[in-house]
């Protein structure tokens, strides 16, 4: 299985704003796909839930 990436809007909790970023897609234990990236402004970890795999 190829490594999947996702680019789009994440919500940064620290900045309290939506940021454009890209991140790797991981599948949680319950089958939910999540994109994990880093905020380009404050370097906080970002998560975005994408839905079921």
PQR file of N, CA, C, O and H, with PARSE charges and radii, in Angstrom:
ATOM      1  N   UNK A   1       0.843  -1.185   0.000 -0.4000 1.5000
ATOM      2  CA  UNK A   1       0.000   0.000   0.000 -0.0000 2.0000
ATOM      3  C   UNK A   1       0.884   1.244   0.000  0.5500 1.7000
ATOM      4  O   UNK A   1       1.812   1.346   0.802 -0.5500 1.4000
ATOM      5  N   UNK A   2       0.605   2.175  -0.883 -0.4000 1.5000
ATOM      6  CA  UNK A   2       1.423   3.381  -1.007 -0.0000 2.0000
ATOM      7  C   UNK A   2       1.089   4.368   0.105  0.5500 1.7000
ATOM      8  O   UNK A   2      -0.039   4.423   0.596 -0.5500 1.4000
ATOM      9  H   UNK A   2      -0.149   2.092  -1.535  0.4000 1.0000
ATOM     10  N   UNK A   3       2.077   5.129   0.480 -0.4000 1.5000
ATOM     11  CA  UNK A   3       1.844   6.175   1.471 -0.0000 2.0000
ATOM     12  C   UNK A   3       1.000   7.267   0.829  0.5500 1.7000
ATOM     13  O   UNK A   3       1.290   7.728  -0.274 -0.5500 1.4000
ATOM     14  H   UNK A   3       2.993   5.084   0.081  0.4000 1.0000
ATOM     15  N   UNK A   4      -0.037   7.668   1.528 -0.4000 1.5000
ATOM     16  CA  UNK A   4      -0.979   8.645   1.005 -0.0000 2.0000
ATOM     17  C   UNK A   4      -0.764   9.974   1.706  0.5500 1.7000
ATOM     18  O   UNK A   4      -0.530  10.008   2.914 -0.5500 1.4000
ATOM     19  H   UNK A   4      -0.273   7.293   2.425  0.4000 1.0000
ATOM     20  N   UNK A   5      -0.842  11.067   0.964 -0.4000 1.5000
ATOM     21  CA  UNK A   5      -0.753  12.400   1.551 -0.0000 2.0000
ATOM     22  C   UNK A   5      -2.028  13.156   1.230  0.5500 1.7000
ATOM     23  O   UNK A   5      -2.756  12.805   0.301 -0.5500 1.4000
ATOM     24  H   UNK A   5      -1.032  11.039  -0.017  0.4000 1.0000
ATOM     25  N   UNK A   6      -2.289  14.199   2.008 -0.4000 1.5000
ATOM     26  CA  UNK A   6      -3.487  15.013   1.831 -0.0000 2.0000
ATOM     27  C   UNK A   6      -3.106  16.468   1.983  0.5500 1.7000
ATOM     28  O   UNK A   6      -2.395  16.826   2.922 -0.5500 1.4000
ATOM     29  H   UNK A   6      -1.697  14.484   2.762  0.4000 1.0000
ATOM     30  N   UNK A   7      -3.561  17.311   1.080 -0.4000 1.5000
ATOM     31  CA  UNK A   7      -3.314  18.753   1.154 -0.0000 2.0000
ATOM     32  C   UNK A   7      -4.643  19.468   1.219  0.5500 1.7000
ATOM     33  O   UNK A   7      -5.573  19.135   0.484 -0.5500 1.4000
ATOM     34  H   UNK A   7      -4.138  17.020   0.317  0.4000 1.0000
ATOM     35  N   UNK A   8      -4.735  20.456   2.103 -0.4000 1.5000
ATOM     36  CA  UNK A   8      -5.969  21.214   2.231 -0.0000 2.0000
ATOM     37  C   UNK A   8      -5.976  22.024   3.505  0.5500 1.7000
ATOM     38  O   UNK A   8      -4.927  22.323   4.075 -0.5500 1.4000
ATOM     39  H   UNK A   8      -3.980  20.726   2.700  0.4000 1.0000
ATOM     40  N   UNK A   9      -7.187  22.382   3.952 -0.4000 1.5000
ATOM     41  CA  UNK A   9      -7.325  23.215   5.133 -0.0000 2.0000
ATOM     42  C   UNK A   9      -7.372  22.388   6.406  0.5500 1.7000
ATOM     43  O   UNK A   9      -8.129  21.423   6.512 -0.5500 1.4000
ATOM     44  H   UNK A   9      -8.039  22.139   3.489  0.4000 1.0000
ATOM     45  N   UNK A  10      -6.562  22.776   7.355 -0.4000 1.5000
ATOM     46  CA  UNK A  10      -6.599  22.249   8.714 -0.0000 2.0000
ATOM     47  C   UNK A  10      -7.000  23.406   9.616  0.5500 1.7000
ATOM     48  O   UNK A  10      -6.771  24.564   9.270 -0.5500 1.4000
ATOM     49  H   UNK A  10      -5.947  23.560   7.268  0.4000 1.0000
ATOM     50  N   UNK A  11      -7.592  23.113  10.758 -0.4000 1.5000
ATOM     51  CA  UNK A  11      -7.883  24.148  11.743 -0.0000 2.0000
ATOM     52  C   UNK A  11      -6.821  24.081  12.826  0.5500 1.7000
ATOM     53  O   UNK A  11      -6.666  23.050  13.480 -0.5500 1.4000
ATOM     54  H   UNK A  11      -7.779  22.171  11.039  0.4000 1.0000
ATOM     55  N   UNK A  12      -6.086  25.177  13.023 -0.4000 1.5000
ATOM     56  CA  UNK A  12      -5.057  25.230  14.059 -0.0000 2.0000
ATOM     57  C   UNK A  12      -5.695  25.723  15.350  0.5500 1.7000
ATOM     58  O   UNK A  12      -6.218  26.836  15.404 -0.5500 1.4000
ATOM     59  H   UNK A  12      -6.212  26.015  12.491  0.4000 1.0000
ATOM     60  N   UNK A  13      -5.651  24.899  16.381 -0.4000 1.5000
ATOM     61  CA  UNK A  13      -6.275  25.238  17.658 -0.0000 2.0000
ATOM     62  C   UNK A  13      -5.497  26.359  18.349  0.5500 1.7000
ATOM     63  O   UNK A  13      -6.088  27.199  19.028 -0.5500 1.4000
ATOM     64  H   UNK A  13      -5.226  23.995  16.337  0.4000 1.0000
ATOM     65  N   UNK A  14      -4.197  26.371  18.180 -0.4000 1.5000
ATOM     66  CA  UNK A  14      -3.367  27.384  18.831 -0.0000 2.0000
ATOM     67  C   UNK A  14      -3.562  28.761  18.181  0.5500 1.7000
ATOM     68  O   UNK A  14      -3.720  29.760  18.883 -0.5500 1.4000
ATOM     69  H   UNK A  14      -3.717  25.689  17.628  0.4000 1.0000
ATOM     70  N   UNK A  15      -3.550  28.814  16.854 -0.4000 1.5000
ATOM     71  CA  UNK A  15      -3.741  30.082  16.128 -0.0000 2.0000
ATOM     72  C   UNK A  15      -5.214  30.482  16.045  0.5500 1.7000
ATOM     73  O   UNK A  15      -5.536  31.652  15.837 -0.5500 1.4000
ATOM     74  H   UNK A  15      -3.422  28.003  16.284  0.4000 1.0000
ATOM     75  N   UNK A  16      -6.110  29.496  16.210 -0.4000 1.5000
ATOM     76  CA  UNK A  16      -7.551  29.695  16.056 -0.0000 2.0000
ATOM     77  C   UNK A  16      -7.913  30.177  14.649  0.5500 1.7000
ATOM     78  O   UNK A  16      -8.800  31.013  14.477 -0.5500 1.4000
ATOM     79  H   UNK A  16      -5.849  28.546  16.379  0.4000 1.0000
ATOM     80  N   UNK A  17      -7.213  29.637  13.649 -0.4000 1.5000
ATOM     81  CA  UNK A  17      -7.485  29.964  12.257 -0.0000 2.0000
ATOM     82  C   UNK A  17      -7.299  28.739  11.389  0.5500 1.7000
ATOM     83  O   UNK A  17      -6.605  27.795  11.767 -0.5500 1.4000
ATOM     84  H   UNK A  17      -6.492  28.958  13.789  0.4000 1.0000
ATOM     85  N   UNK A  18      -7.929  28.761  10.211 -0.4000 1.5000
ATOM     86  CA  UNK A  18      -7.724  27.691   9.244 -0.0000 2.0000
ATOM     87  C   UNK A  18      -6.439  27.973   8.487  0.5500 1.7000
ATOM     88  O   UNK A  18      -6.169  29.107   8.092 -0.5500 1.4000
ATOM     89  H   UNK A  18      -8.492  29.528   9.904  0.4000 1.0000
ATOM     90  N   UNK A  19      -5.646  26.919   8.290 -0.4000 1.5000
ATOM     91  CA  UNK A  19      -4.367  27.046   7.608 -0.0000 2.0000
ATOM     92  C   UNK A  19      -4.277  26.022   6.482  0.5500 1.7000
ATOM     93  O   UNK A  19      -4.753  24.895   6.616 -0.5500 1.4000
ATOM     94  H   UNK A  19      -5.866  25.998   8.611  0.4000 1.0000
ATOM     95  N   UNK A  20      -3.667  26.420   5.385 -0.4000 1.5000
ATOM     96  CA  UNK A  20      -3.390  25.488   4.292 -0.0000 2.0000
ATOM     97  C   UNK A  20      -2.119  24.722   4.629  0.5500 1.7000
ATOM     98  O   UNK A  20      -1.081  25.326   4.899 -0.5500 1.4000
ATOM     99  H   UNK A  20      -3.280  27.335   5.276  0.4000 1.0000
ATOM    100  N   UNK A  21      -2.195  23.414   4.615 -0.4000 1.5000
ATOM    101  CA  UNK A  21      -1.039  22.575   4.919 -0.0000 2.0000
ATOM    102  C   UNK A  21      -1.228  21.236   4.234  0.5500 1.7000
ATOM    103  O   UNK A  21      -2.289  20.952   3.677 -0.5500 1.4000
ATOM    104  H   UNK A  21      -3.038  22.923   4.396  0.4000 1.0000
ATOM    105  N   UNK A  22      -0.190  20.417   4.281 -0.4000 1.5000
ATOM    106  CA  UNK A  22      -0.277  19.059   3.764 -0.0000 2.0000
ATOM    107  C   UNK A  22       0.227  18.119   4.835  0.5500 1.7000
ATOM    108  O   UNK A  22       1.051  18.488   5.671 -0.5500 1.4000
ATOM    109  H   UNK A  22       0.671  20.648   4.733  0.4000 1.0000
ATOM    110  N   UNK A  23      -0.286  16.881   4.798 -0.4000 1.5000
ATOM    111  CA  UNK A  23       0.117  15.921   5.812 -0.0000 2.0000
ATOM    112  C   UNK A  23      -0.100  14.502   5.354  0.5500 1.7000
ATOM    113  O   UNK A  23      -0.718  14.255   4.319 -0.5500 1.4000
ATOM    114  H   UNK A  23      -0.955  16.582   4.118  0.4000 1.0000
ATOM    115  N   UNK A  24       0.411  13.576   6.129 -0.4000 1.5000
ATOM    116  CA  UNK A  24       0.272  12.152   5.841 -0.0000 2.0000
ATOM    117  C   UNK A  24      -1.076  11.645   6.328  0.5500 1.7000
ATOM    118  O   UNK A  24      -1.584  12.098   7.354 -0.5500 1.4000
ATOM    119  H   UNK A  24       0.913  13.777   6.970  0.4000 1.0000
ATOM    120  N   UNK A  25      -1.650  10.709   5.594 -0.4000 1.5000
ATOM    121  CA  UNK A  25      -2.924  10.097   5.972 -0.0000 2.0000
ATOM    122  C   UNK A  25      -2.630   8.828   6.758  0.5500 1.7000
ATOM    123  O   UNK A  25      -1.878   7.965   6.304 -0.5500 1.4000
ATOM    124  H   UNK A  25      -1.238  10.341   4.761  0.4000 1.0000
ATOM    125  N   UNK A  26      -3.228   8.720   7.941 -0.4000 1.5000
ATOM    126  CA  UNK A  26      -3.098   7.520   8.766 -0.0000 2.0000
ATOM    127  C   UNK A  26      -4.493   7.006   9.060  0.5500 1.7000
ATOM    128  O   UNK A  26      -5.464   7.763   9.045 -0.5500 1.4000
ATOM    129  H   UNK A  26      -3.838   9.421   8.311  0.4000 1.0000
ATOM    130  N   UNK A  27      -4.587   5.711   9.327 -0.4000 1.5000
ATOM    131  CA  UNK A  27      -5.875   5.097   9.662 -0.0000 2.0000
ATOM    132  C   UNK A  27      -5.872   4.754  11.139  0.5500 1.7000
ATOM    133  O   UNK A  27      -4.998   4.030  11.616 -0.5500 1.4000
ATOM    134  H   UNK A  27      -3.799   5.095   9.339  0.4000 1.0000
ATOM    135  N   UNK A  28      -6.859   5.281  11.867 -0.4000 1.5000
ATOM    136  CA  UNK A  28      -6.974   5.018  13.299 -0.0000 2.0000
ATOM    137  C   UNK A  28      -7.472   3.591  13.521  0.5500 1.7000
ATOM    138  O   UNK A  28      -7.878   2.917  12.574 -0.5500 1.4000
ATOM    139  H   UNK A  28      -7.569   5.870  11.480  0.4000 1.0000
ATOM    140  N   UNK A  29      -7.440   3.132  14.773 -0.4000 1.5000
ATOM    141  CA  UNK A  29      -7.863   1.778  15.111 -0.0000 2.0000
ATOM    142  C   UNK A  29      -9.321   1.504  14.752  0.5500 1.7000
ATOM    143  O   UNK A  29      -9.676   0.371  14.428 -0.5500 1.4000
ATOM    144  H   UNK A  29      -7.110   3.679  15.542  0.4000 1.0000
ATOM    145  N   UNK A  30     -10.169   2.535  14.806 -0.4000 1.5000
ATOM    146  CA  UNK A  30     -11.584   2.339  14.504 -0.0000 2.0000
ATOM    147  C   UNK A  30     -11.900   2.481  13.012  0.5500 1.7000
ATOM    148  O   UNK A  30     -13.069   2.456  12.626 -0.5500 1.4000
ATOM    149  H   UNK A  30      -9.881   3.455  15.069  0.4000 1.0000
ATOM    150  N   UNK A  31     -10.865   2.631  12.164 -0.4000 1.5000
ATOM    151  CA  UNK A  31     -11.065   2.688  10.726 -0.0000 2.0000
ATOM    152  C   UNK A  31     -11.205   4.082  10.158  0.5500 1.7000
ATOM    153  O   UNK A  31     -11.400   4.224   8.951 -0.5500 1.4000
ATOM    154  H   UNK A  31      -9.915   2.652  12.478  0.4000 1.0000
ATOM    155  N   UNK A  32     -11.114   5.112  10.971 -0.4000 1.5000
ATOM    156  CA  UNK A  32     -11.246   6.481  10.503 -0.0000 2.0000
ATOM    157  C   UNK A  32      -9.925   6.963   9.920  0.5500 1.7000
ATOM    158  O   UNK A  32      -8.867   6.787  10.525 -0.5500 1.4000
ATOM    159  H   UNK A  32     -10.955   4.996  11.952  0.4000 1.0000
ATOM    160  N   UNK A  33      -9.992   7.572   8.743 -0.4000 1.5000
ATOM    161  CA  UNK A  33      -8.791   8.143   8.127 -0.0000 2.0000
ATOM    162  C   UNK A  33      -8.577   9.547   8.666  0.5500 1.7000
ATOM    163  O   UNK A  33      -9.523  10.328   8.764 -0.5500 1.4000
ATOM    164  H   UNK A  33     -10.851   7.715   8.251  0.4000 1.0000
ATOM    165  N   UNK A  34      -7.331   9.873   9.019 -0.4000 1.5000
ATOM    166  CA  UNK A  34      -6.999  11.194   9.538 -0.0000 2.0000
ATOM    167  C   UNK A  34      -5.743  11.700   8.838  0.5500 1.7000
ATOM    168  O   UNK A  34      -4.802  10.941   8.603 -0.5500 1.4000
ATOM    169  H   UNK A  34      -6.562   9.238   8.940  0.4000 1.0000
ATOM    170  N   UNK A  35      -5.738  12.990   8.510 -0.4000 1.5000
ATOM    171  CA  UNK A  35      -4.547  13.625   7.966 -0.0000 2.0000
ATOM    172  C   UNK A  35      -3.833  14.317   9.116  0.5500 1.7000
ATOM    173  O   UNK A  35      -4.452  15.044   9.893 -0.5500 1.4000
ATOM    174  H   UNK A  35      -6.502  13.606   8.702  0.4000 1.0000
ATOM    175  N   UNK A  36      -2.528  14.088   9.222 -0.4000 1.5000
ATOM    176  CA  UNK A  36      -1.729  14.704  10.278 -0.0000 2.0000
ATOM    177  C   UNK A  36      -0.663  15.562   9.636  0.5500 1.7000
ATOM    178  O   UNK A  36       0.127  15.091   8.819 -0.5500 1.4000
ATOM    179  H   UNK A  36      -2.025  13.497   8.591  0.4000 1.0000
ATOM    180  N   UNK A  37      -0.650  16.846  10.019 -0.4000 1.5000
ATOM    181  CA  UNK A  37       0.311  17.780   9.463 -0.0000 2.0000
ATOM    182  C   UNK A  37       0.863  18.701  10.531  0.5500 1.7000
ATOM    183  O   UNK A  37       0.679  18.464  11.725 -0.5500 1.4000
ATOM    184  H   UNK A  37      -1.293  17.229  10.683  0.4000 1.0000
ATOM    185  N   UNK A  38       1.542  19.754  10.099 -0.4000 1.5000
ATOM    186  CA  UNK A  38       2.142  20.731  10.995 -0.0000 2.0000
ATOM    187  C   UNK A  38       1.748  22.129  10.544  0.5500 1.7000
ATOM    188  O   UNK A  38       1.762  22.429   9.350 -0.5500 1.4000
ATOM    189  H   UNK A  38       1.692  19.947   9.129  0.4000 1.0000
ATOM    190  N   UNK A  39       1.399  22.982  11.498 -0.4000 1.5000
ATOM    191  CA  UNK A  39       1.025  24.362  11.191 -0.0000 2.0000
ATOM    192  C   UNK A  39       2.245  25.110  10.668  0.5500 1.7000
ATOM    193  O   UNK A  39       3.302  25.082  11.299 -0.5500 1.4000
ATOM    194  H   UNK A  39       1.388  22.738  12.467  0.4000 1.0000
ATOM    195  N   UNK A  40       2.115  25.786   9.511 -0.4000 1.5000
ATOM    196  CA  UNK A  40       3.264  26.508   8.959 -0.0000 2.0000
ATOM    197  C   UNK A  40       3.632  27.760   9.757  0.5500 1.7000
ATOM    198  O   UNK A  40       4.732  28.287   9.592 -0.5500 1.4000
ATOM    199  H   UNK A  40       1.256  25.809   8.998  0.4000 1.0000
ATOM    200  N   UNK A  41       2.728  28.247  10.623 -0.4000 1.5000
ATOM    201  CA  UNK A  41       2.984  29.474  11.381 -0.0000 2.0000
ATOM    202  C   UNK A  41       3.569  29.181  12.756  0.5500 1.7000
ATOM    203  O   UNK A  41       4.587  29.761  13.133 -0.5500 1.4000
ATOM    204  H   UNK A  41       1.835  27.819  10.758  0.4000 1.0000
ATOM    205  N   UNK A  42       2.922  28.271  13.519 -0.4000 1.5000
ATOM    206  CA  UNK A  42       3.335  28.060  14.910 -0.0000 2.0000
ATOM    207  C   UNK A  42       3.914  26.668  15.170  0.5500 1.7000
ATOM    208  O   UNK A  42       4.294  26.368  16.302 -0.5500 1.4000
ATOM    209  H   UNK A  42       2.094  27.800  13.213  0.4000 1.0000
ATOM    210  N   UNK A  43       3.988  25.826  14.162 -0.4000 1.5000
ATOM    211  CA  UNK A  43       4.572  24.473  14.233 -0.0000 2.0000
ATOM    212  C   UNK A  43       3.811  23.525  15.158  0.5500 1.7000
ATOM    213  O   UNK A  43       4.385  22.552  15.647 -0.5500 1.4000
ATOM    214  H   UNK A  43       3.680  26.070  13.243  0.4000 1.0000
ATOM    215  N   UNK A  44       2.539  23.793  15.403 -0.4000 1.5000
ATOM    216  CA  UNK A  44       1.694  22.898  16.185 -0.0000 2.0000
ATOM    217  C   UNK A  44       1.247  21.737  15.300  0.5500 1.7000
ATOM    218  O   UNK A  44       1.044  21.909  14.098 -0.5500 1.4000
ATOM    219  H   UNK A  44       2.073  24.584  15.006  0.4000 1.0000
ATOM    220  N   UNK A  45       1.095  20.559  15.896 -0.4000 1.5000
ATOM    221  CA  UNK A  45       0.586  19.416  15.142 -0.0000 2.0000
ATOM    222  C   UNK A  45      -0.881  19.645  14.810  0.5500 1.7000
ATOM    223  O   UNK A  45      -1.650  20.118  15.647 -0.5500 1.4000
ATOM    224  H   UNK A  45       1.260  20.419  16.872  0.4000 1.0000
ATOM    225  N   UNK A  46      -1.265  19.305  13.576 -0.4000 1.5000
ATOM    226  CA  UNK A  46      -2.641  19.476  13.105 -0.0000 2.0000
ATOM    227  C   UNK A  46      -3.227  18.132  12.746  0.5500 1.7000
ATOM    228  O   UNK A  46      -2.527  17.263  12.227 -0.5500 1.4000
ATOM    229  H   UNK A  46      -0.641  18.921  12.896  0.4000 1.0000
ATOM    230  N   UNK A  47      -4.507  17.953  13.019 -0.4000 1.5000
ATOM    231  CA  UNK A  47      -5.236  16.738  12.641 -0.0000 2.0000
ATOM    232  C   UNK A  47      -6.494  17.151  11.898  0.5500 1.7000
ATOM    233  O   UNK A  47      -7.120  18.162  12.217 -0.5500 1.4000
ATOM    234  H   UNK A  47      -5.076  18.659  13.441  0.4000 1.0000
ATOM    235  N   UNK A  48      -6.853  16.348  10.899 -0.4000 1.5000
ATOM    236  CA  UNK A  48      -8.124  16.541  10.205 -0.0000 2.0000
ATOM    237  C   UNK A  48      -8.714  15.169   9.958  0.5500 1.7000
ATOM    238  O   UNK A  48      -8.064  14.299   9.378 -0.5500 1.4000
ATOM    239  H   UNK A  48      -6.345  15.527  10.640  0.4000 1.0000
ATOM    240  N   UNK A  49      -9.946  14.978  10.398 -0.4000 1.5000
ATOM    241  CA  UNK A  49     -10.640  13.712  10.196 -0.0000 2.0000
ATOM    242  C   UNK A  49     -11.231  13.691   8.799  0.5500 1.7000
ATOM    243  O   UNK A  49     -11.973  14.598   8.422 -0.5500 1.4000
ATOM    244  H   UNK A  49     -10.473  15.685  10.869  0.4000 1.0000
ATOM    245  N   UNK A  50     -10.904  12.653   8.022 -0.4000 1.5000
ATOM    246  CA  UNK A  50     -11.331  12.566   6.636 -0.0000 2.0000
ATOM    247  C   UNK A  50     -12.514  11.627   6.433  0.5500 1.7000
ATOM    248  O   UNK A  50     -13.227  11.752   5.437 -0.5500 1.4000
ATOM    249  H   UNK A  50     -10.301  11.916   8.328  0.4000 1.0000
ATOM    250  N   UNK A  51     -12.737  10.703   7.339 -0.4000 1.5000
ATOM    251  CA  UNK A  51     -13.850   9.766   7.205 -0.0000 2.0000
ATOM    252  C   UNK A  51     -13.371   8.334   7.228  0.5500 1.7000
ATOM    253  O   UNK A  51     -12.181   8.071   7.402 -0.5500 1.4000
ATOM    254  H   UNK A  51     -12.158  10.602   8.148  0.4000 1.0000
ATOM    255  N   UNK A  52     -14.284   7.416   7.054 -0.4000 1.5000
ATOM    256  CA  UNK A  52     -13.963   5.983   7.096 -0.0000 2.0000
ATOM    257  C   UNK A  52     -13.154   5.560   5.892  0.5500 1.7000
ATOM    258  O   UNK A  52     -13.309   6.101   4.797 -0.5500 1.4000
ATOM    259  H   UNK A  52     -15.251   7.629   6.912  0.4000 1.0000
ATOM    260  N   UNK A  53     -12.300   4.596   6.106 -0.4000 1.5000
ATOM    261  CA  UNK A  53     -11.457   4.079   5.009 -0.0000 2.0000
ATOM    262  C   UNK A  53     -12.248   3.100   4.156  0.5500 1.7000
ATOM    263  O   UNK A  53     -11.718   2.557   3.186 -0.5500 1.4000
ATOM    264  H   UNK A  53     -12.175   4.156   6.995  0.4000 1.0000
TER
END
